[in-house]
Amino acid sequence: AVNDYTKVINLKPTAKVYHNRGSSYAQLKDYESAIKDFTKALELSDIESETYYLRGFSYESIDQKEKSVADYEKACKLNYTTACNALKGIKPQDPKKDNVSIGIN
């Protein structure tokens, strides 16, 4: 799939094609290449919540937590629920914000 997307990029580069190739790279666990393609996709169209999420996932996969959190937050603000859930897993939450009882009397 990566080679096919590369051919398309050479003919007509679009945010969607960069996003798709980045997704293919991420599936192959080539996170550095995925990040480059997701970044290019966002340069062409910065309103892609899934692209922010997938770039965040790629950053998280190579232990770049701060960049990962920043992208997850952007995707969450664009109502991408999966990103909001990912944030809960890597970022401390305020118990008052989630209405969670922590058992303090």
N, C-alpha and C positions, 0 to 999 in steps of 0.2 A: 504493500500500500504506500509506503514511503516514496518509492520510486515513481509511482503513478502521480502522487501529489506533487512531487518535484517537477515532473513534466508539465503539469497544469500551472504551477507557479511560474515556470519559465515562459508560458504562453500568456497567462492572465492572472497575475497575483491578486488575490482578494483576502480579506480577513478570514472568511470561512475556510478557504483552502489552507491557509497557514494554521488555523485552529485545528483542522482535521489532520494535517501532517503532524502537528504537535501532539495530538491525541495518540497517533500511531507511534510516535517516538516514546511517549509515556508508557504505552502498553509494552514496548520493548525494553522498558526501564532505562532508556537513554534520556535521563532527565535534563541534562545540560542542553541537548538539542531541542527537547520539548520546550524548555523555558525560552530559548531563542525564538522559536516559532510562535509561542503564545504571546511573547512580547511584541513581535512584529504584527500579529493579528490585532493586538490592542492599539498599536500605533495607527493602524488603518481604521479601526472602529472600537472606541473605548467603552462601549455600552454592553459588551458581551459578558454577562454574569458568569456563565459557565467557563469562559476562557479565564477569568480571574480565579475561579475555583480550581481549575485544572493546573494553572501555573502555581497557585498556592500549594496544591498537592505535590507538585514536582519539587518546589522549594523544600517542603516538609520532608520529602523522600531523601534529600541530600543534606538534611540537618541545618537548613537555613530558616530557623524558626521565625525570626522577626519579619523576614520577607513573606513567609508563609502566612503569618497572622495578618499582615497588611492586605494581602490579596484576598484572604478569606473574609476580612471585614468589608472590603469593597464589594465582593460578590453578595455578601449577606445584606448590605445596604440596597442592593439591586434585587432583593427578595429571592435569592437563590438559597433555599432552605438547607440543602446539603452543606453549604458553606457555613451557615449558622450553626449547624450541628457539629461540624468539624471544629469550629472555634471552641465549643464547649469542651471538647476533648483535649485541647492544647493550651487553653487560656483560663486562668483562674476566674471563676464566676462570683459575682456578688450574690450571696444567698437571698438578700432582700429583693433583688431584681427579678429573680425567678420564683418568688413566693415559696421558697423552700424552707421548711422547718428544720433547724439544726439541733433541736432538742435542748436548748438552754432554758432553764427555768429561773 
